[in-house]
Amino acid sequence: MFIWVDLRRYLIGAGEVANLSVHHLTPQDKEEYRRREGEIGTRFFANGVGIALGSNFCSEELGWFRLTFSVSREALEIGLQRMWKVLQAIEQAGWN
């Protein structure tokens, strides 16, 4: 089982356009937002969280991630805590 997780706010900086539709972005913007999406995914994996980039599943907007939760409740809670720590670190670093 999986759910889609909306992390678009972590891809955009202050004053940037929030529409991350792959159909409306310029090729340069699409490349940059995919790079940022990949960096978030890399940070998750480095912290023990397996989450898939939405762009790997043809999501229509960048910044969506696919979270599979076919694990025990305890493992899921640990993973969610790790995700939260990664997202807090991104915020503290001033990504958005």
Secondary structure, DSSP 8 states (H G I E B T S, - for coil): -EEEEE-GGGT--TT-----BTTTS-HHHHHHHHHHHHHHHHHHHHTT---EEGGGGT-SBTTEEEEE--S-HHHHHHHHHHHHHHHHHHHHTT--
